[in-house]
Protein backbone atom coordinates (compact mmCIF):
# COMPACT_ATOMS: atom_id res chain seq x y z
CA UNK A 1 0.00 0.00 0.00
CA UNK A 2 1.22 3.50 -0.79
CA UNK A 3 2.93 5.48 1.96
CA UNK A 4 1.31 8.39 3.77
CA UNK A 5 3.85 10.78 2.28
CA UNK A 6 2.99 9.71 -1.28
CA UNK A 7 -0.75 9.97 -0.64
CA UNK A 8 -0.31 13.48 0.79
CA UNK A 9 1.57 14.50 -2.34
CA UNK A 10 -1.22 13.15 -4.54
CA UNK A 11 -3.84 14.95 -2.48
CA UNK A 12 -2.02 18.26 -2.88
CA UNK A 13 -1.75 17.66 -6.63
CA UNK A 14 -5.48 16.94 -6.90
CA UNK A 15 -6.29 20.08 -4.91
CA UNK A 16 -4.08 22.22 -7.18
CA UNK A 17 -5.64 20.73 -10.30
CA UNK A 18 -9.13 21.38 -8.97
CA UNK A 19 -8.26 25.03 -8.26
CA UNK A 20 -6.83 25.52 -11.76
CA UNK A 21 -9.72 23.86 -13.57
CA UNK A 22 -12.26 25.74 -11.44
CA UNK A 23 -10.60 29.04 -12.34
CA UNK A 24 -10.52 28.11 -16.04
CA UNK A 25 -14.18 27.15 -15.86
CA UNK A 26 -15.08 30.58 -14.48
CA UNK A 27 -13.00 32.37 -17.11
CA UNK A 28 -14.59 30.34 -19.90
CA UNK A 29 -18.05 31.05 -18.49
CA UNK A 30 -17.43 34.80 -18.53
CA UNK A 31 -16.09 34.68 -22.09
CA UNK A 32 -18.90 32.40 -23.19
CA UNK A 33 -21.54 34.98 -22.26
CA UNK A 34 -20.12 37.59 -24.63
CA UNK A 35 -19.38 35.08 -27.40
CA UNK A 36 -22.85 33.58 -27.09
CA UNK A 37 -24.49 36.99 -27.43
CA UNK A 38 -22.51 37.74 -30.59
CA UNK A 39 -23.33 34.36 -32.11
CA UNK A 40 -27.03 34.35 -31.22
CA UNK A 41 -27.69 37.98 -32.13
CA UNK A 42 -25.74 37.80 -35.40
CA UNK A 43 -27.12 34.51 -36.69
CA UNK A 44 -30.59 35.79 -37.78
CA UNK A 45 -28.93 38.64 -39.66
CA UNK A 46 -26.52 36.26 -41.39
CA UNK A 47 -29.38 33.95 -42.35
CA UNK A 48 -31.36 36.85 -43.79
CA UNK A 49 -28.38 38.09 -45.81
CA UNK A 50 -27.98 34.54 -47.10
CA UNK A 51 -31.64 34.46 -48.17
CA UNK A 52 -31.68 37.94 -49.71
CA UNK A 53 -28.56 37.20 -51.76
CA UNK A 54 -30.18 34.09 -53.20
CA UNK A 55 -33.38 35.96 -53.94
CA UNK A 56 -31.62 38.78 -55.77
CA UNK A 57 -29.41 36.37 -57.67
CA UNK A 58 -32.56 34.81 -59.14
CA UNK A 59 -33.62 38.15 -60.56
CA UNK A 60 -30.44 39.19 -62.32
CA UNK A 61 -28.30 38.04 -65.22
CA UNK A 62 -25.67 35.49 -64.23
CA UNK A 63 -23.16 37.29 -66.48
CA UNK A 64 -23.55 40.55 -64.60
CA UNK A 65 -21.24 39.63 -61.76
CA UNK A 66 -18.46 36.97 -61.76
CA UNK A 67 -19.51 35.69 -58.33
CA UNK A 68 -22.84 34.63 -59.85
CA UNK A 69 -21.18 32.22 -62.27
CA UNK A 70 -21.17 28.45 -61.78
CA UNK A 71 -17.42 28.48 -61.27
CA UNK A 72 -14.73 26.48 -63.01
CA UNK A 73 -15.87 22.82 -63.08
CA UNK A 74 -12.23 21.74 -63.24
CA UNK A 75 -11.21 23.84 -60.22
CA UNK A 76 -10.50 22.69 -56.70
CA UNK A 77 -12.68 22.85 -53.59
CA UNK A 78 -11.60 25.33 -50.92
CA UNK A 79 -12.44 24.51 -47.31
CA UNK A 80 -12.30 27.34 -44.78
CA UNK A 81 -11.71 25.40 -41.56
CA UNK A 82 -12.49 27.36 -38.37
CA UNK A 83 -11.14 25.74 -35.20
CA UNK A 84 -9.52 27.04 -31.99
CA UNK A 85 -6.08 28.28 -31.02
CA UNK A 86 -6.11 26.49 -27.66
CA UNK A 87 -7.14 23.08 -26.44
CA UNK A 88 -8.80 22.03 -23.18
CA UNK A 89 -12.23 22.19 -24.81
CA UNK A 90 -13.16 18.53 -24.84
CA UNK A 91 -13.71 16.79 -28.15
CA UNK A 92 -14.76 19.97 -29.95
CA UNK A 93 -11.86 20.07 -32.42
CA UNK A 94 -11.61 16.30 -32.74
CA UNK A 95 -15.26 16.03 -33.79
CA UNK A 96 -14.81 18.87 -36.27
CA UNK A 97 -11.75 17.30 -37.89
CA UNK A 98 -13.41 13.89 -38.08
CA UNK A 99 -16.45 15.54 -39.67
CA UNK A 100 -14.23 17.19 -42.31
CA UNK A 101 -12.47 13.92 -43.04
CA UNK A 102 -15.79 12.17 -43.61
CA UNK A 103 -17.41 14.96 -45.63
CA UNK A 104 -14.50 15.56 -48.00
CA UNK A 105 -12.85 12.15 -48.09
CA UNK A 106 -13.89 11.46 -51.69
CA UNK A 107 -12.65 14.79 -53.04
CA UNK A 108 -8.93 14.56 -53.80
CA UNK A 109 -8.58 18.09 -55.19
CA UNK A 110 -9.22 20.52 -52.38
CA UNK A 111 -7.28 23.14 -50.44
CA UNK A 112 -7.55 24.24 -46.84
CA UNK A 113 -7.60 27.76 -45.44
CA UNK A 114 -7.43 27.54 -41.66
CA UNK A 115 -8.47 29.85 -38.84
CA UNK A 116 -7.15 28.44 -35.57
CA UNK A 117 -3.86 26.72 -34.73
CA UNK A 118 -5.57 23.41 -34.05
CA UNK A 119 -6.93 23.37 -37.58
CA UNK A 120 -3.54 24.33 -38.97
CA UNK A 121 -1.89 21.42 -37.13
CA UNK A 122 -4.59 19.07 -38.41
CA UNK A 123 -4.06 20.14 -42.03
CA UNK A 124 -0.26 19.86 -41.79
CA UNK A 125 -0.15 16.51 -39.96
CA UNK A 126 -2.68 14.88 -42.30
CA UNK A 127 -0.92 16.11 -45.44
CA UNK A 128 -3.63 18.51 -46.60
CA UNK A 129 -2.91 21.34 -49.02
CA UNK A 130 -2.78 24.40 -46.77
CA UNK A 131 -2.80 27.66 -48.76
CA UNK A 132 -3.13 30.13 -45.87
CA UNK A 133 -3.50 30.31 -42.12
CA UNK A 134 -4.99 33.16 -40.08
CA UNK A 135 -4.43 31.81 -36.57
CA UNK A 136 -2.00 34.47 -35.36
CA UNK A 137 -4.30 37.45 -35.77
CA UNK A 138 -6.78 37.67 -32.89
CA UNK A 139 -9.63 38.19 -32.62
CA UNK A 140 -10.28 36.10 -35.70
CA UNK A 141 -12.84 38.60 -36.99
CA UNK A 142 -10.05 41.00 -37.95
CA UNK A 143 -8.91 38.56 -40.65
CA UNK A 144 -12.27 38.45 -42.44
CA UNK A 145 -11.41 41.02 -45.18
CA UNK A 146 -8.18 39.21 -46.07
CA UNK A 147 -9.94 35.83 -46.13
CA UNK A 148 -12.70 37.23 -48.31
CA UNK A 149 -10.13 38.58 -50.78
CA UNK A 150 -8.50 35.15 -51.13
CA UNK A 151 -11.88 33.49 -51.64
CA UNK A 152 -13.09 35.99 -54.24
CA UNK A 153 -9.85 35.99 -56.23
CA UNK A 154 -9.61 32.20 -56.18
CA UNK A 155 -13.20 31.76 -57.35
CA UNK A 156 -13.08 34.44 -60.06
CA UNK A 157 -9.80 33.25 -61.60
CA UNK A 158 -11.08 29.68 -61.72
CA UNK A 159 -8.80 28.16 -59.11
CA UNK A 160 -11.79 27.00 -57.05
CA UNK A 161 -15.13 25.65 -58.12
CA UNK A 162 -16.66 25.51 -54.63
CA UNK A 163 -16.08 27.30 -51.32
CA UNK A 164 -17.14 25.71 -48.04
CA UNK A 165 -17.10 26.91 -44.46
CA UNK A 166 -16.46 24.11 -41.96
CA UNK A 167 -17.00 25.06 -38.32
CA UNK A 168 -18.75 24.20 -35.07
CA UNK A 169 -22.31 25.52 -35.07
CA UNK A 170 -23.43 26.85 -31.69
CA UNK A 171 -26.72 25.24 -30.67
CA UNK A 172 -26.62 25.97 -26.95
CA UNK A 173 -24.15 25.89 -24.08
CA UNK A 174 -24.31 22.09 -23.94
CA UNK A 175 -24.40 21.27 -27.65
CA UNK A 176 -22.13 22.25 -30.54
CA UNK A 177 -22.43 20.54 -33.91
CA UNK A 178 -19.85 20.42 -36.73
CA UNK A 179 -21.36 21.70 -39.98
CA UNK A 180 -20.31 22.55 -43.51
CA UNK A 181 -21.81 25.49 -45.39
CA UNK A 182 -21.35 26.26 -49.06
CA UNK A 183 -21.01 29.98 -49.74
CA UNK A 184 -19.93 29.82 -53.39
CA UNK A 185 -21.04 29.31 -56.12
CA UNK A 186 -24.31 31.11 -55.55
CA UNK A 187 -25.98 29.22 -58.38
CA UNK A 188 -26.01 26.09 -56.24
CA UNK A 189 -27.42 28.07 -53.34
CA UNK A 190 -30.32 29.13 -55.55
CA UNK A 191 -31.16 25.49 -56.28
CA UNK A 192 -31.14 24.62 -52.59
CA UNK A 193 -33.82 27.15 -51.74
CA UNK A 194 -36.55 24.96 -53.26
CA UNK A 195 -35.76 21.96 -51.09
CA UNK A 196 -38.54 22.63 -48.57
CA UNK A 197 -41.92 24.35 -48.48
CA UNK A 198 -40.87 26.17 -45.35
CA UNK A 199 -38.23 28.12 -47.26
CA UNK A 200 -40.69 28.76 -50.07
CA UNK A 201 -43.15 30.29 -47.63
CA UNK A 202 -40.51 32.76 -46.46
CA UNK A 203 -39.91 34.19 -49.95
CA UNK A 204 -41.07 37.78 -50.26
CA UNK A 205 -41.21 40.29 -53.08
CA UNK A 206 -38.59 42.96 -52.54
CA UNK A 207 -38.91 46.58 -53.59
CA UNK A 208 -35.36 47.34 -54.69
CA UNK A 209 -33.88 50.75 -55.41
CA UNK A 210 -32.04 51.92 -57.45
CA UNK A 211 -31.84 48.52 -59.23
CA UNK A 212 -31.30 44.85 -58.51
CA UNK A 213 -27.89 44.89 -60.19
CA UNK A 214 -26.65 47.87 -58.19
CA UNK A 215 -27.83 46.41 -54.89
CA UNK A 216 -26.42 42.98 -55.68
CA UNK A 217 -23.05 44.41 -56.69
CA UNK A 218 -22.63 45.95 -53.23
CA UNK A 219 -24.29 43.06 -51.40
CA UNK A 220 -22.15 40.20 -52.71
CA UNK A 221 -18.86 41.18 -50.99
CA UNK A 222 -20.79 41.95 -47.79
CA UNK A 223 -22.52 38.58 -48.10
CA UNK A 224 -19.23 36.69 -48.06
CA UNK A 225 -17.77 38.70 -45.17
CA UNK A 226 -20.96 38.30 -43.19
CA UNK A 227 -21.08 34.51 -43.63
CA UNK A 228 -17.45 34.12 -42.60
CA UNK A 229 -17.79 36.44 -39.60
CA UNK A 230 -20.96 34.68 -38.44
CA UNK A 231 -19.21 31.30 -38.65
CA UNK A 232 -16.30 32.69 -36.60
CA UNK A 233 -18.68 33.98 -33.92
CA UNK A 234 -20.43 30.62 -33.71
CA UNK A 235 -17.11 28.82 -33.50
CA UNK A 236 -15.90 31.09 -30.69
CA UNK A 237 -19.14 30.59 -28.74
CA UNK A 238 -18.81 26.83 -29.22
CA UNK A 239 -15.21 26.94 -28.01
CA UNK A 240 -15.96 28.77 -24.78
CA UNK A 241 -19.02 26.63 -24.07
CA UNK A 242 -17.11 23.40 -24.68
CA UNK A 243 -14.20 24.60 -22.54
CA UNK A 244 -16.51 25.56 -19.68
CA UNK A 245 -18.11 22.11 -19.70
CA UNK A 246 -14.74 20.36 -20.05
CA UNK A 247 -13.27 22.28 -17.12
CA UNK A 248 -16.35 21.60 -15.01
CA UNK A 249 -15.99 17.88 -15.71
CA UNK A 250 -12.29 18.09 -14.87
CA UNK A 251 -13.06 19.86 -11.59
CA UNK A 252 -15.64 17.22 -10.67
CA UNK A 253 -13.20 14.45 -11.55
CA UNK A 254 -10.50 16.07 -9.39
CA UNK A 255 -12.98 16.33 -6.51
CA UNK A 256 -13.84 12.65 -6.84
CA UNK A 257 -10.16 11.74 -6.92
CA UNK A 258 -9.52 13.92 -3.89
CA UNK A 259 -12.30 12.15 -2.01
CA UNK A 260 -10.87 8.73 -2.87
CA UNK A 261 -7.34 9.76 -1.92
CA UNK A 262 -8.55 11.20 1.39
CA UNK A 263 -10.32 7.94 2.17
CA UNK A 264 -7.14 5.97 1.39
CA UNK A 265 -5.07 8.39 3.47
CA UNK A 266 -7.36 7.99 6.48
CA UNK A 267 -7.30 4.23 6.10
CA UNK A 268 -3.49 4.11 6.00
CA UNK A 269 -3.22 6.46 8.95
CA UNK A 270 -5.69 4.37 10.95
CA UNK A 271 -3.75 1.22 10.16
CA UNK A 272 -0.53 2.87 11.29
CA UNK A 273 -2.11 3.96 14.57
CA UNK A 274 -3.50 0.48 15.09
CA UNK A 275 -0.08 -1.11 14.51
CA UNK A 276 1.55 1.33 16.93
CA UNK A 277 -1.00 0.55 19.66
CA UNK A 278 -0.55 -3.16 19.06
CA UNK A 279 3.23 -2.82 19.41
CA UNK A 280 2.82 -0.90 22.68
CA UNK A 281 0.47 -3.53 24.10
CA UNK A 282 2.76 -6.35 23.02
CA UNK A 283 5.79 -4.65 24.57
CA UNK A 284 3.95 -4.13 27.87
CA UNK A 285 2.83 -7.73 28.00
CA UNK A 286 6.39 -8.86 27.33
CA UNK A 287 7.69 -6.80 30.24
CA UNK A 288 5.06 -8.10 32.64
C-alpha positions in Angstrom: 0.0 0.0 0.0 1.2 3.5 -0.8 2.9 5.5 2.0 1.3 8.4 3.8 3.8 10.8 2.3 3.0 9.7 -1.3 -0.8 10.0 -0.6 -0.3 13.5 0.8 1.6 14.5 -2.3 -1.2 13.2 -4.5 -3.8 14.9 -2.5 -2.0 18.3 -2.9 -1.8 17.7 -6.6 -5.5 16.9 -6.9 -6.3 20.1 -4.9 -4.1 22.2 -7.2 -5.6 20.7 -10.3 -9.1 21.4 -9.0 -8.3 25.0 -8.3 -6.8 25.5 -11.8 -9.7 23.9 -13.6 -12.3 25.7 -11.4 -10.6 29.0 -12.3 -10.5 28.1 -16.0 -14.2 27.2 -15.9 -15.1 30.6 -14.5 -13.0 32.4 -17.1 -14.6 30.3 -19.9 -18.1 31.1 -18.5 -17.4 34.8 -18.5 -16.1 34.7 -22.1 -18.9 32.4 -23.2 -21.5 35.0 -22.3 -20.1 37.6 -24.6 -19.4 35.1 -27.4 -22.9 33.6 -27.1 -24.5 37.0 -27.4 -22.5 37.7 -30.6 -23.3 34.4 -32.1 -27.0 34.4 -31.2 -27.7 38.0 -32.1 -25.7 37.8 -35.4 -27.1 34.5 -36.7 -30.6 35.8 -37.8 -28.9 38.6 -39.7 -26.5 36.3 -41.4 -29.4 33.9 -42.4 -31.4 36.8 -43.8 -28.4 38.1 -45.8 -28.0 34.5 -47.1 -31.6 34.5 -48.2 -31.7 37.9 -49.7 -28.6 37.2 -51.8 -30.2 34.1 -53.2 -33.4 36.0 -53.9 -31.6 38.8 -55.8 -29.4 36.4 -57.7 -32.6 34.8 -59.1 -33.6 38.2 -60.6 -30.4 39.2 -62.3 -28.3 38.0 -65.2 -25.7 35.5 -64.2 -23.2 37.3 -66.5 -23.6 40.6 -64.6 -21.2 39.6 -61.8 -18.5 37.0 -61.8 -19.5 35.7 -58.3 -22.8 34.6 -59.8 -21.2 32.2 -62.3 -21.2 28.4 -61.8 -17.4 28.5 -61.3 -14.7 26.5 -63.0 -15.9 22.8 -63.1 -12.2 21.7 -63.2 -11.2 23.8 -60.2 -10.5 22.7 -56.7 -12.7 22.9 -53.6 -11.6 25.3 -50.9 -12.4 24.5 -47.3 -12.3 27.3 -44.8 -11.7 25.4 -41.6 -12.5 27.4 -38.4 -11.1 25.7 -35.2 -9.5 27.0 -32.0 -6.1 28.3 -31.0 -6.1 26.5 -27.7 -7.1 23.1 -26.4 -8.8 22.0 -23.2 -12.2 22.2 -24.8 -13.2 18.5 -24.8 -13.7 16.8 -28.2 -14.8 20.0 -30.0 -11.9 20.1 -32.4 -11.6 16.3 -32.7 -15.3 16.0 -33.8 -14.8 18.9 -36.3 -11.8 17.3 -37.9 -13.4 13.9 -38.1 -16.4 15.5 -39.7 -14.2 17.2 -42.3 -12.5 13.9 -43.0 -15.8 12.2 -43.6 -17.4 15.0 -45.6 -14.5 15.6 -48.0 -12.9 12.2 -48.1 -13.9 11.5 -51.7 -12.6 14.8 -53.0 -8.9 14.6 -53.8 -8.6 18.1 -55.2 -9.2 20.5 -52.4 -7.3 23.1 -50.4 -7.5 24.2 -46.8 -7.6 27.8 -45.4 -7.4 27.5 -41.7 -8.5 29.9 -38.8 -7.2 28.4 -35.6 -3.9 26.7 -34.7 -5.6 23.4 -34.0 -6.9 23.4 -37.6 -3.5 24.3 -39.0 -1.9 21.4 -37.1 -4.6 19.1 -38.4 -4.1 20.1 -42.0 -0.3 19.9 -41.8 -0.1 16.5 -40.0 -2.7 14.9 -42.3 -0.9 16.1 -45.4 -3.6 18.5 -46.6 -2.9 21.3 -49.0 -2.8 24.4 -46.8 -2.8 27.7 -48.8 -3.1 30.1 -45.9 -3.5 30.3 -42.1 -5.0 33.2 -40.1 -4.4 31.8 -36.6 -2.0 34.5 -35.4 -4.3 37.4 -35.8 -6.8 37.7 -32.9 -9.6 38.2 -32.6 -10.3 36.1 -35.7 -12.8 38.6 -37.0 -10.1 41.0 -38.0 -8.9 38.6 -40.7 -12.3 38.4 -42.4 -11.4 41.0 -45.2 -8.2 39.2 -46.1 -9.9 35.8 -46.1 -12.7 37.2 -48.3 -10.1 38.6 -50.8 -8.5 35.1 -51.1 -11.9 33.5 -51.6 -13.1 36.0 -54.2 -9.8 36.0 -56.2 -9.6 32.2 -56.2 -13.2 31.8 -57.4 -13.1 34.4 -60.1 -9.8 33.3 -61.6 -11.1 29.7 -61.7 -8.8 28.2 -59.1 -11.8 27.0 -57.0 -15.1 25.6 -58.1 -16.7 25.5 -54.6 -16.1 27.3 -51.3 -17.1 25.7 -48.0 -17.1 26.9 -44.5 -16.5 24.1 -42.0 -17.0 25.1 -38.3 -18.8 24.2 -35.1 -22.3 25.5 -35.1 -23.4 26.9 -31.7 -26.7 25.2 -30.7 -26.6 26.0 -26.9 -24.1 25.9 -24.1 -24.3 22.1 -23.9 -24.4 21.3 -27.6 -22.1 22.3 -30.5 -22.4 20.5 -33.9 -19.9 20.4 -36.7 -21.4 21.7 -40.0 -20.3 22.6 -43.5 -21.8 25.5 -45.4 -21.4 26.3 -49.1 -21.0 30.0 -49.7 -19.9 29.8 -53.4 -21.0 29.3 -56.1 -24.3 31.1 -55.5 -26.0 29.2 -58.4 -26.0 26.1 -56.2 -27.4 28.1 -53.3 -30.3 29.1 -55.6 -31.2 25.5 -56.3 -31.1 24.6 -52.6 -33.8 27.1 -51.7 -36.5 25.0 -53.3 -35.8 22.0 -51.1 -38.5 22.6 -48.6 -41.9 24.3 -48.5 -40.9 26.2 -45.3 -38.2 28.1 -47.3 -40.7 28.8 -50.1 -43.1 30.3 -47.6 -40.5 32.8 -46.5 -39.9 34.2 -50.0 -41.1 37.8 -50.3 -41.2 40.3 -53.1 -38.6 43.0 -52.5 -38.9 46.6 -53.6 -35.4 47.3 -54.7 -33.9 50.7 -55.4 -32.0 51.9 -57.4 -31.8 48.5 -59.2 -31.3 44.8 -58.5 -27.9 44.9 -60.2 -26.7 47.9 -58.2 -27.8 46.4 -54.9 -26.4 43.0 -55.7 -23.0 44.4 -56.7 -22.6 45.9 -53.2 -24.3 43.1 -51.4 -22.1 40.2 -52.7 -18.9 41.2 -51.0 -20.8 42.0 -47.8 -22.5 38.6 -48.1 -19.2 36.7 -48.1 -17.8 38.7 -45.2 -21.0 38.3 -43.2 -21.1 34.5 -43.6 -17.4 34.1 -42.6 -17.8 36.4 -39.6 -21.0 34.7 -38.4 -19.2 31.3 -38.6 -16.3 32.7 -36.6 -18.7 34.0 -33.9 -20.4 30.6 -33.7 -17.1 28.8 -33.5 -15.9 31.1 -30.7 -19.1 30.6 -28.7 -18.8 26.8 -29.2 -15.2 26.9 -28.0 -16.0 28.8 -24.8 -19.0 26.6 -24.1 -17.1 23.4 -24.7 -14.2 24.6 -22.5 -16.5 25.6 -19.7 -18.1 22.1 -19.7 -14.7 20.4 -20.0 -13.3 22.3 -17.1 -16.4 21.6 -15.0 -16.0 17.9 -15.7 -12.3 18.1 -14.9 -13.1 19.9 -11.6 -15.6 17.2 -10.7 -13.2 14.4 -11.6 -10.5 16.1 -9.4 -13.0 16.3 -6.5 -13.8 12.6 -6.8 -10.2 11.7 -6.9 -9.5 13.9 -3.9 -12.3 12.2 -2.0 -10.9 8.7 -2.9 -7.3 9.8 -1.9 -8.6 11.2 1.4 -10.3 7.9 2.2 -7.1 6.0 1.4 -5.1 8.4 3.5 -7.4 8.0 6.5 -7.3 4.2 6.1 -3.5 4.1 6.0 -3.2 6.5 8.9 -5.7 4.4 11.0 -3.8 1.2 10.2 -0.5 2.9 11.3 -2.1 4.0 14.6 -3.5 0.5 15.1 -0.1 -1.1 14.5 1.6 1.3 16.9 -1.0 0.5 19.7 -0.6 -3.2 19.1 3.2 -2.8 19.4 2.8 -0.9 22.7 0.5 -3.5 24.1 2.8 -6.4 23.0 5.8 -4.7 24.6 4.0 -4.1 27.9 2.8 -7.7 28.0 6.4 -8.9 27.3 7.7 -6.8 30.2 5.1 -8.1 32.6 
